Amino acid sequence: MKLQIRPEMVKEIAGQLDMGFKCFYNIKTCELEVIPDEVRLPGYDDEPWQESNDKVDQNPDDYVCFAGMDSSESFRLMENFINEIPVSSIQMRFEEVIQLKKPFQQFKYLLLDYPELRQQWFEFKEQGMIIFVQDQIDVLNFDPDSE
């Protein structure tokens, strides 16, 4: 059975992953359980998430887990955005700051100097996260016998 998730749900999953959560999609009910990713949000309080944890733990075969990008994937997304900046002098500034220590923080701070680019970044990142989720769905749906 191929996993088919509505575009609105894919967008929701992408947004939750971007905020540091793991998403568990119930393949029977098409409902989503969201739990903080202990790697990206260490030290979170379990209690508010206990009901979702219990649902997933009690029926693990009913769920597909979506995890967020690792740092190399996030960095690549940031590089792809920088490559699309039309003004070469601005593009060069961004290329320079991501080579410094704490590149994500440096990138974020530099975006504050460019409000229009900052908004473009949020849109670019959202689309990148949606594609990332769709890629995970495609992997889950991959059937080697159909090749």
N, C-alpha and C positions, 0 to 999 in steps of 0.2 A: 504494500500500500504506500503510495507516494504521499509525502507530507505536503499539504497545501495550507498555507497560512495567509489570511487576508492581508492586503497591503497595509491597512491601518494597524494591524497587530504587529507586523514586521517593523513598522515605524515606532511603535510603542516599545518593542523589545530593544531596538537600536538606542532609543533614548534612555531606557533603564540601564543598559550596558554602559553607556557613556557616563552615567552618574555613579558607576561603581557597583552595580548590582549584577547578580546572576539571575537569569530568567529560566524558569521551568515551564514549558508549554505542555499542557495536558492534551495528548493526542486523541483522547476519547471525548473530552468535554470542550476542547478549544479554549480553555481558560488558562490564565497566566498566573504563576506564583513567582513573586519577586523576593529575593533574599540577598542581603548584602554579601558581596564577595569578600571573604575574609582576607584575601591577599591585597585587594585594593582599598578596603575599609577595615583595617585591623582594629581589634578592640571594640567592635560594635556590641551593643546590648542584645542578647539573644531573645529576650522576652517578647518584644513587639513582633518578632518574626516567627515565633514558636508555632503558630497555627499553620503557616505556610511550610515550615520545616517538617512538621508532622505529616501533612498531606503528601509531600514528596517522599518522605521516608517510608510511609506506609504503603505506597503504590509506586515504587521507582520505575517499573516497566511502563507506566502510563505517561511518563514524562520524557521530554527531550530537553536537555540542558543547553542553554546558550551562554557562552562566556564572552567577556569583553576582549578587546585587543590587548596583546602584550605590548611592551614598550617599543619593540622594534617595528611592529605594525603601526603603532601610533606615530612613531617618528617618520615612517615612510609616508603616511598620510599628510603629515605636516610638510615634508619635503615636496610632495606632489602639489600641495597648495602653493608653496613658494615658487615652484616652477611655472605656475600660471599667473604670477603677478606681472602685469604688463610693463611696468616702469622698471627698467634694469637697475637703476640706482637704489630703488626701494627693495627690489628683489635681492640685491647684493647685501644690503643691511640685514635682511632676514637670514640669508645664507650664513653670514658671519656670526650672528647671535646663536644660531643653533649648533655652532661648533664650540661654544663656550661651555663651562660647567653648568649643569642644570638647564639643558636646552629647552625643555618644555616651559619652564618658568621664564626664561629669557624671551622666548617666543611670545608668551602671553603678555609680558610687560611691553614689548615692542608694539604689539597690536593696539595697545592703549593710545599710542601716538597716531594711529590710523583708523579712526572710527568706521570708515566705509569698508576698509579691508577687514576689520574685526567682524562686521556683520557678514561679509562674504565668507569669512572663515567658518562662522557658525553654520552657515548654509552648506558649505563644502563638507564640513565635518559630519553634519547630519546625513548628507547623501552618502558619504563614505561609510558611515556606520550602517546605513540601510543596505548597502551593497555587501558589507561584511556579514550581516545577518543572512542575507539572501545566499551568499556563498556557503554559509554553514548549512542552510537548508538544501542546497544543491548537493553538497557532500553527503548528507543524510539520505538523499534520494538517489544517489548514484547506484546504478545497477550494472555491475561488470558484465553480466550476461547479455546485455543489450548492445555491447560494443561489437 
